């Protein structure tokens, strides 16, 4: 029944408690700025949330790397693939670009159906109307690198949540927490020294330690900045080289398809068209196998998908599963086709020499790109750079707190909480963000914002190879042709016709048409 003028003896007002300070009965300040403790609690909670999220992402990435490296030497076998893989990670090479990652509909039980796969059948290859021409990746919004225009500040800031800077959020929050703690310790140093017997919390000792941190940080920060800038420049130069080599492999595939298309343009008959169809399939599968180990979009693609879209036959699948390096066997099959054409007199010896030179150059580029992606900087160099940046950033809160609170006026101002925390967080964002940028560039074919998309390479190459091998010619250019657009195609194809014996046939499986008619592999025995 006490009135408002007589508060309860146990109320916070009677005990000298407020969000600004705690005082005793004599009015002496025991602790200042109680509200800072609540801010620190919020920062620690947010920091723990970000750290837990990053830890889960790191564990998931490690499991993917271990599962990918567990005994796989060439291509994925059918029983090594999770049947419940996420359809949103389907690639645009096996599936239609408009349907990749999207469900094809619902069943009666309302279960999502898998996306539709794009079949490359023999009938489609021989279609005079060319109604199933390979899709243009640019028309479907697929690009090798994500288009980003730096002139738009709004777009740049909006995309930061998906870039490399978001990976250092836990460290940034931790640096802000340390900055506020340092400011709180400096403002309450006199109170702590009065209530403790240790001289560590005396104001002179706290200022002296912060001054020492500022001096060390002054020497360490330029060195860390130089090493980080050098590291980023080296990684960007390496990534530019990977991009150039990827374009080089694509160009050599186009050169080989263009040369063979020109040589076979004046030849007619079903045998020539079947040879072109085999070349079309083999060149695309070689390109696909290159990025199967490099691009995370294809790491979960089984070889049965290639059979279902009729890029491979069942017998070819079995041969490739037993090969040490799958793409090398495919290159061997392409070389045997060139040798067969020369043996039949379809191409001259001089032209076959040029084709083999292009094939050898393509093999070297494929191996070179694969080996280039395994190149990594010395581990000690990475450790040194990361250690210098971490120590420079951890010393930053103490250094900024000393610069602001060296005078009594600075310690009495509330700006002592602002600039050490804000400045430490911003500098940690820049320096740790630079290290995370290096981490993103180390794996260029992935799911990050800055990664490269192999879908564009595969789709654009397939479109070009298909055109080089099937494009029509104007009237009068082909000897003996009537000048129509389908002069290079046979008027009537027989899908069920058994394949002709090849020489030597032990190097590649028999040519076949649609997947519904697969002929067994019958090697020619020596007499």
C-alpha positions in Angstrom: 0.0 0.0 0.0 2.9 2.3 -0.4 2.3 5.3 -2.6 4.4 6.2 -5.7 6.5 8.5 -3.7 7.7 5.5 -1.6 9.0 2.7 -3.8 9.5 -0.8 -2.6 12.9 -1.5 -0.9 13.5 -4.3 -3.4 12.6 -2.4 -6.6 15.4 -1.6 -9.1 15.0 2.1 -8.4 15.6 1.7 -4.7 18.6 -0.6 -5.3 20.2 2.0 -7.6 19.8 -0.1 -10.8 19.2 1.4 -14.3 20.2 0.7 -17.8 22.9 3.3 -17.6 24.6 2.4 -14.3 24.4 0.5 -11.0 25.1 2.6 -7.9 25.4 1.7 -4.2 23.7 3.3 -1.2 26.1 6.1 -1.2 25.5 6.9 -4.9 28.8 5.6 -6.1 28.8 4.1 -9.6 29.5 0.4 -9.4 29.0 -0.4 -13.1 28.3 1.8 -16.2 26.3 1.1 -19.3 24.3 -1.9 -18.4 22.6 -1.8 -21.8 25.8 -2.8 -23.5 25.5 -6.2 -21.9 22.2 -6.8 -23.7 23.8 -5.7 -27.0 26.7 -8.1 -26.4 24.2 -10.9 -25.8 22.4 -10.2 -29.0 25.7 -10.2 -31.0 26.9 -13.4 -29.5 23.6 -15.1 -30.3 23.7 -13.9 -33.9 27.4 -14.9 -34.1 26.5 -18.4 -32.9 23.7 -18.7 -35.4 25.9 -17.8 -38.3 28.7 -20.0 -37.1 26.4 -23.0 -36.8 25.0 -22.4 -40.3 28.5 -22.2 -41.7 29.6 -25.4 -39.9 26.7 -27.3 -41.4 27.6 -26.0 -44.9 31.2 -27.1 -44.4 30.2 -30.5 -43.2 27.9 -31.0 -46.1 30.7 -29.9 -48.6 33.1 -32.3 -47.0 30.7 -35.2 -47.3 30.2 -34.4 -50.9 33.9 -34.4 -51.6 34.4 -37.6 -49.7 31.6 -39.4 -51.5 32.9 -38.1 -54.9 36.4 -39.3 -54.2 35.5 -42.7 -52.8 36.8 -45.0 -55.5 35.4 -43.3 -58.6 38.0 -43.4 -61.4 36.0 -42.7 -64.5 32.2 -42.2 -64.5 29.3 -42.8 -62.2 27.8 -46.2 -62.2 24.0 -46.7 -61.9 24.1 -48.1 -58.4 26.3 -45.2 -57.0 23.6 -42.5 -57.4 21.0 -41.6 -54.9 17.6 -42.2 -56.4 16.1 -39.4 -54.3 18.5 -36.7 -55.6 17.1 -33.2 -55.7 15.6 -32.4 -59.1 16.4 -28.7 -58.6 20.1 -29.6 -59.2 19.4 -31.3 -62.5 21.7 -30.1 -65.3 20.6 -28.5 -68.5 22.5 -30.9 -70.7 20.5 -34.0 -69.9 17.2 -32.2 -69.4 15.5 -29.5 -71.4 16.8 -26.1 -70.3 13.2 -24.9 -69.6 12.5 -28.0 -67.5 15.8 -28.4 -65.7 15.2 -28.2 -62.0 11.4 -28.0 -62.5 8.9 -30.8 -62.1 7.2 -32.2 -65.2 3.9 -32.4 -63.3 2.2 -34.4 -60.6 1.1 -38.0 -60.4 -2.3 -39.1 -59.1 -0.8 -39.2 -55.6 0.4 -35.7 -56.1 4.1 -36.8 -56.3 6.3 -34.5 -58.4 7.5 -36.1 -61.7 11.1 -35.7 -62.8 11.9 -33.2 -65.5 11.7 -34.2 -69.1 14.9 -35.5 -70.7 16.1 -34.3 -74.1 16.6 -37.3 -76.4 19.1 -37.2 -79.3 17.8 -40.0 -81.4 18.8 -41.1 -84.9 15.5 -40.0 -86.3 16.0 -36.5 -84.9 19.5 -36.3 -86.4 18.1 -37.3 -89.8 15.1 -35.0 -89.6 14.9 -32.8 -92.8 12.7 -30.2 -91.1 15.3 -29.8 -88.2 12.5 -29.4 -85.7 14.6 -30.6 -82.8 17.7 -28.4 -83.2 19.7 -28.3 -79.9 18.5 -25.3 -77.8 20.3 -22.0 -77.6 21.6 -21.5 -74.1 21.5 -17.7 -74.4 17.8 -17.9 -75.3 17.1 -19.7 -72.0 19.1 -17.3 -69.8 22.1 -19.6 -69.4 25.5 -17.9 -69.4 29.0 -19.0 -68.7 29.5 -16.3 -66.1 26.7 -14.6 -64.3 26.1 -11.2 -65.9 26.8 -8.5 -63.5 27.1 -4.8 -64.3 29.2 -2.8 -61.8 27.6 0.5 -62.9 24.4 -0.4 -61.0 25.1 0.1 -57.3 21.7 -1.2 -56.3 22.2 -4.5 -58.1 25.7 -4.8 -56.6 24.5 -4.3 -53.0 21.5 -6.6 -53.5 23.6 -9.5 -54.7 26.0 -9.3 -51.7 23.9 -11.8 -49.7 24.7 -14.5 -52.3 28.3 -13.6 -52.8 31.5 -14.5 -51.0 31.1 -11.7 -48.4 28.3 -13.6 -46.6 30.7 -16.4 -45.7 32.6 -14.2 -43.3 29.5 -12.9 -41.4 30.4 -14.9 -38.2 33.9 -13.4 -38.0 32.5 -9.9 -38.7 30.0 -10.2 -35.8 32.7 -11.5 -33.5 34.9 -8.6 -34.3 32.1 -6.2 -33.5 31.5 -8.1 -30.2 35.2 -7.7 -29.3 35.1 -4.0 -30.2 32.1 -3.3 -27.9 33.8 -5.4 -25.1 37.0 -3.3 -25.4 35.0 0.0 -25.2 33.0 -1.3 -22.2 36.2 -2.4 -20.5 37.9 0.9 -21.0 34.9 2.9 -19.7 34.6 0.7 -16.5 38.3 0.2 -15.9 38.4 2.5 -12.9 35.4 0.7 -11.4 36.9 -2.7 -12.0 40.3 -1.7 -10.5 38.5 -0.4 -7.3 36.7 -3.6 -6.7 39.5 -6.0 -7.5 43.0 -6.4 -6.2 44.5 -7.1 -9.6 46.2 -4.3 -11.5 45.3 -5.8 -14.9 42.0 -3.9 -14.9 43.5 -0.5 -13.9 42.9 2.2 -16.4 46.6 2.7 -17.1 47.1 -1.0 -17.7 44.1 -1.2 -20.0 45.3 1.8 -22.0 48.8 0.5 -22.2 47.6 -2.9 -23.6 45.5 -1.2 -26.1 48.3 1.1 -27.2 50.6 -2.0 -27.6 47.9 -3.6 -29.8 47.7 -0.4 -31.9 51.4 -0.4 -32.4 51.5 -4.1 -33.5 48.5 -3.6 -35.7 50.2 -0.6 -37.4 53.1 -2.8 -38.5 51.1 -5.9 -39.3 48.2 -4.4 -41.4 50.3 -3.2 -44.4 52.0 -6.6 -44.7 48.7 -8.4 -44.5 47.2 -6.0 -47.1 50.0 -6.7 -49.5 49.9 -10.5 -49.1 46.2 -10.5 -49.5 46.2 -8.3 -52.6 48.9 -10.5 -54.1 47.0 -13.7 -53.3 43.7 -12.4 -54.9 45.6 -11.2 -58.0 47.2 -14.7 -58.4 43.9 -16.5 -58.0 42.1 -14.2 -60.4 44.9 -14.8 -63.0 44.5 -18.5 -62.5 40.8 -18.3 -62.9 41.2 -16.3 -66.1 43.5 -19.1 -67.4 40.8 -21.7 -66.6 38.3 -19.7 -68.5 40.6 -19.4 -71.5 41.4 -23.2 -71.4 37.7 -24.0 -71.2 37.0 -21.9 -74.3 40.1 -23.5 -76.0 38.7 -27.0 -75.5 35.3 -25.9 -76.8 37.0 -24.3 -79.9 39.0 -27.5 -80.6 35.8 -29.6 -80.5 34.3 -27.1 -83.0 37.3 -27.3 -85.2 37.2 -31.1 -85.3 33.5 -31.1 -86.1 33.8 -28.4 -88.7 36.7 -30.2 -90.5 34.9 -33.5 -90.6 31.6 -31.8 -91.7 33.4 -30.1 -94.6 35.2 -33.4 -95.6 32.0 -35.4 -95.5 29.8 -32.7 -97.1 30.3 -34.1 -100.7 29.7 -37.7 -99.6 26.2 -39.1 -99.6 24.6 -42.3 -98.3 23.4 -43.8 -95.1 26.9 -44.9 -94.1 28.1 -41.3 -94.1 25.1 -40.1 -92.1 25.6 -42.8 -89.6 29.3 -41.8 -89.3 28.2 -38.2 -88.7 25.7 -39.3 -86.0 28.4 -41.3 -84.2 30.8 -38.3 -84.3 28.0 -36.1 -83.0 27.4 -38.4 -80.1 31.0 -39.1 -79.2 32.2 -35.4 -79.4 29.4 -34.4 -77.0 30.0 -37.2 -74.6 33.7 -36.4 -74.5 32.9 -32.8 -73.6 30.4 -34.0 -70.9 32.9 -36.4 -69.3 35.4 -33.5 -69.0 33.0 -31.5 -66.7 31.6 -34.6 -64.9 34.4 -34.4 -62.3 34.8 -30.7 -62.4 31.2 -29.3 -62.2 29.1 -30.0 -59.1 26.0 -29.8 -61.2 27.0 -33.1 -62.9 28.6 -35.0 -60.0 25.4 -36.9 -59.3 24.5 -37.7 -63.0 24.6 -41.5 -63.6 25.7 -42.9 -66.9 22.2 -44.4 -67.5 21.0 -40.8 -68.2 23.3 -40.7 -71.2 21.8 -44.0 -72.4 18.3 -42.7 -71.9 18.9 -39.6 -74.0 20.6 -41.9 -76.6 24.0 -40.3 -76.5 25.3 -43.8 -75.6 24.2 -47.3 -76.3 24.1 -50.1 -73.7 27.2 -51.7 -75.1 29.1 -48.4 -75.2 28.1 -47.8 -71.6 29.6 -51.2 -70.5 32.8 -50.5 -72.3 33.1 -47.0 -70.8 32.5 -48.3 -67.3 35.5 -50.6 -67.6 37.8 -47.9 -69.0 40.5 -46.3 -66.8 39.7 -42.9 -68.3 36.4 -42.7 -70.2 37.0 -39.7 -72.3 40.3 -41.3 -73.6 38.4 -44.3 -74.9 36.0 -42.0 -76.7 38.9 -40.2 -78.3 40.2 -43.6 -79.4 36.8 -44.3 -81.0 36.9 -41.0 -82.8 40.4 -41.7 -84.1 39.3 -45.1 -85.3 36.4 -43.5 -87.3 39.0 -41.2 -89.0 41.2 -44.2 -89.7 38.2 -46.1 -91.2 37.3 -43.2 -93.4 40.8 -43.1 -94.7 40.9 -46.9 -95.3 37.7 -46.6 -97.4 39.1 -43.7 -99.4 36.5 -41.3 -98.2 39.3 -38.9 -97.0 42.9 -38.5 -98.2 45.9 -39.3 -96.1 46.8 -35.7 -95.9 43.5 -34.7 -94.5 43.6 -37.6 -92.0 47.0 -36.3 -90.7 45.4 -32.9 -90.1 42.5 -34.5 -88.3 44.7 -36.6 -86.1 46.8 -33.5 -85.2 43.6 -31.7 -84.1 42.5 -34.8 -82.1 45.9 -35.0 -80.3 45.7 -31.3 -79.5 42.2 -31.8 -78.1 43.4 -34.6 -75.9 46.2 -32.4 -74.6 43.8 -29.6 -73.8 41.4 -31.9 -72.0 44.1 -33.3 -69.8 45.6 -29.9 -69.3 42.4 -28.4 -68.1 41.8 -31.3 -65.7 45.3 -31.0 -64.2 45.1 -27.2 -64.1 42.1 -27.4 -61.8 44.1 -29.5 -59.3 46.8 -26.8 -59.0 46.8 -25.2 -55.6 49.1 -22.8 -53.8 51.5 -24.0 -51.1 49.7 -24.8 -47.9 52.2 -22.8 -45.8 51.5 -19.7 -47.9 47.7 -20.0 -47.3 48.3 -20.6 -43.6 50.6 -17.5 -43.4 48.1 -15.3 -45.2 45.2 -16.4 -43.1 47.1 -16.1 -39.8 48.3 -12.6 -40.6 44.8 -11.4 -41.5 43.2 -13.1 -38.5 45.6 -11.5 -36.1 45.4 -8.1 -37.8 41.6 -8.1 -37.5 41.6 -9.3 -33.9 44.0 -6.5 -32.9 41.8 -4.0 -34.7 39.2 -3.5 -31.9 41.8 -2.7 -29.3 43.7 -0.4 -31.7 40.6 1.6 -32.6 39.4 1.7 -29.0 42.8 3.3 -28.0 42.6 5.8 -30.8 39.1 7.0 -29.7 39.4 6.6 -25.9 43.0 7.8 -25.3 41.7 11.0 -23.8 39.2 11.5 -21.0 36.8 13.2 -23.3 36.8 10.3 -25.6 36.2 7.8 -22.8 33.2 9.8 -21.5 31.6 10.0 -25.0 29.2 7.3 -26.2 31.0 7.4 -29.6 33.5 5.1 -27.9 31.1 2.3 -28.5 30.4 3.3 -32.1 33.6 3.6 -34.0 35.7 0.6 -32.6 32.8 -1.8 -33.2 31.7 -0.4 -36.6 35.3 0.1 -37.9 36.3 -3.4 -36.7 33.3 -5.0 -38.5 33.9 -3.2 -41.7 37.6 -3.9 -41.9 36.9 -7.6 -41.0 34.3 -7.7 -43.8 36.8 -6.4 -46.4 39.8 -8.6 -45.3 38.0 -11.8 -44.5 35.8 -11.2 -47.5 39.0 -11.2 -49.6 40.0 -14.6 -48.2 36.5 -16.0 -48.9 36.7 -14.7 -52.4 39.9 -16.7 -52.9 38.0 -19.7 -51.5 35.3 -19.3 -54.1 37.7 -19.0 -56.9 39.5 -22.2 -55.9 36.4 -24.2 -57.1 35.2 -22.4 -60.2 32.6 -24.9 -61.2 30.1 -24.9 -58.3 26.9 -23.3 -57.0 28.3 -19.9 -55.8 27.4 -16.6 -57.4 30.9 -16.2 -58.9 31.2 -19.7 -60.3 31.3 -20.8 -63.9 28.4 -22.6 -65.5 29.4 -25.6 -67.7 25.8 -25.8 -69.0 26.6 -23.0 -71.4 29.7 -24.7 -72.7 28.0 -28.0 -73.3 24.8 -26.6 -74.9 26.6 -24.2 -77.1 29.1 -26.8 -78.2 26.3 -29.3 -79.0 24.5 -26.7 -81.0 27.6 -25.9 -83.0 28.6 -29.6 -83.6 25.0 -30.5 -84.7 25.1 -27.6 -87.1 28.5 -28.5 -88.6 27.5 -32.0 -89.3 23.9 -31.4 -90.5 23.7 -27.9 -91.9 22.4 -27.8 -95.5 24.1 -26.3 -98.5 22.8 -23.9 -101.2 21.7 -25.2 -104.6 24.5 -26.5 -106.8 27.2 -26.8 -104.1 27.0 -30.5 -103.6 27.9 -32.7 -106.6 25.0 -34.7 -107.8 22.5 -33.1 -105.3 19.2 -31.6 -106.2 20.0 -28.5 -104.1 17.4 -29.0 -101.4 18.1 -28.5 -97.7 18.2 -32.2 -96.9 20.6 -33.2 -99.7 23.1 -34.6 -97.2 20.5 -36.8 -95.6 19.3 -40.2 -97.0 15.8 -40.2 -98.4 15.0 -43.4 -96.5 16.9 -44.7 -93.4 16.7 -48.2 -92.0 17.0 -48.1 -88.3 16.8 -51.9 -88.0 19.6 -52.5 -90.5 22.5 -54.3 -88.7 25.7 -52.3 -88.4 28.5 -53.0 -90.9 31.7 -54.4 -89.7 34.3 -51.8 -89.0 38.1 -52.1 -89.4 39.5 -52.3 -86.8 36.3 -52.9 -84.8 37.9 -53.8 -81.5 38.5 -50.1 -80.8 34.9 -48.9 -80.7 31.3 -50.4 -80.5 29.1 -50.8 -83.5 27.2 -47.8 -84.7 23.6 -47.9 -83.9 20.5 -45.8 -84.3 17.8 -45.4 -81.7 18.1 -46.8 -78.2 15.2 -49.2 -79.0 17.5 -51.1 -81.4 20.8 -51.9 -79.8 23.1 -54.3 -81.6 25.6 -56.5 -79.8 29.3 -55.7 -80.0 30.8 -58.2 -82.5 34.5 -57.8 -83.0 36.2 -59.1 -86.1 38.3 -62.0 -85.3 41.6 -62.3 -87.2 41.9 -65.1 -89.8 
